[in-house]
Amino acid sequence: MQFKFLEKKPILILFSLLAIFLSVVQLVSYKGPSLLFQNEIERIEQVQRMHDYPPQYYHVANIIENRPESRLYFKLESNFFNIFNLKLLPPITIPFVFIGFFTLVKRNSYYYLFTGLFISVLVLTYIGPNQPSGFYCLYPFLIISIIYGILSILKK
């Protein structure tokens, strides 16, 4: 089977532009709290981390944990790992996403991976997982990865 239409770069460029556009739309439409805002659960986690320090370093832990930089770090870390929640996709598509991702890497489509995945992940890390509209800026990457994953299996 020949899939000539996917051999051309304009399709990847089109999906890259779509991913950038959706990332900008999702970033502009975000109306949530700032990254330094802490809800009650995050404050409890912060206190638990402070109690994990040895008693002689409690003063240092208090200084570190109350700094806005450390709160920002823990918030971004939490947001980043919540993006890659595998409940986002049906389980049957997960292998196709990974196969398609490695096919894109093998084809040296780094500009698409940068725009389709990296920019979307940065936007979603900033915004956080509690979006009523979902992770729609990540969909172009998922769609093209699934397509490339299915087609690379069909070629074999």
Stockholm file with secondary structure:
# STOCKHOLM 1.0

chainA/1-156         MQFKFLEKKPILILFSLLAIFLSVVQLVSYKGPSLLFQNEIERIEQVQRMHDYPPQYYHVANIIENRPESRLYFKLESNFFNIFNLKLLPPITIPFVFIGFFTLVKRNSYYYLFTGLFISVLVLTYIGPNQPSGFYCLYPFLIISIIYGILSILKK
#=GR chainA/1-156 SS CCCGGGSSHHHHHHHHHHHHHHHHHHHHTCCCCCTTCCCHHHHHHHHHHHHHSCGGGHHHHHHHHTSHHHHHHHHHHHHHHHHTCGGGSCGGGHHHHHHHHHHHHHTTCHHHIIIIIIHHHHHHHHHCSCCTTCSGGGHHHHHHHHHHHHHHHHHC
#=GC SS_cons         CCCGGGSSHHHHHHHHHHHHHHHHHHHHTCCCCCTTCCCHHHHHHHHHHHHHSCGGGHHHHHHHHTSHHHHHHHHHHHHHHHHTCGGGSCGGGHHHHHHHHHHHHHTTCHHHIIIIIIHHHHHHHHHCSCCTTCSGGGHHHHHHHHHHHHHHHHHC
//
